[in-house]
């Protein structure tokens, strides 16, 4: 049983947040006032509720798995950033400019619908309602609503599961977009986001370029099963000294700017996002994880609203040619399947449910007696007691309150950083 202090307020807050943030497209001056105000109000509400929260013991017991999941997710994101650089720079800028996008039936469909739909509907479909940071913020709203009983405790465990699932999906995504490099739907993307050389890496020079356009060469390499063609003359590669990270030179393919030797961190930092990390869409994966979390923890009209945001965001990814249709479709079903798969192996809430069931079994005779007597208040009291059976401390000591405050501020800080770093998409 879950005691919800304000049963409908979380959905209203989610809709208000999306509405206020869309003011950036309508009235930027009003948006600059209302968005910080809303963020401040939500932070104050969370902090004000913290001293009266009954489940800090559960939250603190979940810190270990929260930190492990955080580190796992950050490690996966670092690997993803490295491989995003690789799949673009390995072929050189000339390849990206000269290689046309793949034919995409989804893109054709939206162009067709633009001709058939009324202009108002087309304008709505084109409107930038939500981005990546909105879905992250919606998840933070869901996780912090545990303070008011909208989501079942512990909220830290929900956050840990979200980050772990995020990391697993990122590893799957790395495997897919690095194994086969797809040309970007935006041929100019690499020239804008990457500062690298125009010619291909020696690996591509030997194993791809001689066989890229000639069908007879493709047939011959299939028959011989080895690279046999002569390699064109290309400029030499820039090879800085990165010490124990020397192996990353071939992956990141740095370019020297000025007289100072290029380091791996600056090489990664210069990239303003990915271009060929297409299959599957990381944006859609995050959106689907957020929608699945809402559907599982706060089912109702709000979760339907968020799934509608997911659908709107997905069609924009295709319409604006950030991704091919296949990237969006695979991102959606991968997010659903990975979330459900992780749920099967996630132990914490299952053990809490078993504990509650055991408590209810132990109280069965008392509950039946109260039911026969028509004592609804006593039944409600027994159910609440079973729900709170794993809360060991009703009155928090100062140590627990200090740790709880630290956890609250840490998660608020992480949420703020995630919001800032992903605000540009």
Secondary structure, DSSP 4 states (H G I P E B T S, - for coil): ----SSTTHHHHHHHHHHHHHHHHHH-HHHHHHHHHHHHHHHHHHHHHHHTT-TTHHHHHHTHHHHHHHHHHHHHHHHHHHHHHHHHHHTTHHHHHHHSPPPP-HHHHHHHHHHHHS-HHHHHHHHS----HHHHHHHHHHHHHGGGGTSSPSPHHHHHHHHHHHHHHHHHHHHHHHHHSPPPPSSTTHHHHH----SSPPHHHHHHTGGGSS-HHHHHHHHHH-S--SPPPP-PPPP----GGGGGGHHHH-----SSSPP-HHHHHHH--S-SS--SS-HHHHHHHHHHHHHHHHS-SHHHHHHHHHHHHHHHHHHHTTSS-HHHHHHHHHHHHHHHHHHHHH--HHHHHHHHHHHHHHHTHHHHHHHHHHT-HHHHHHHHHHHHTTT---SSPPHHHHHHHHHHHHHHHHHHHHHHHHTTT-
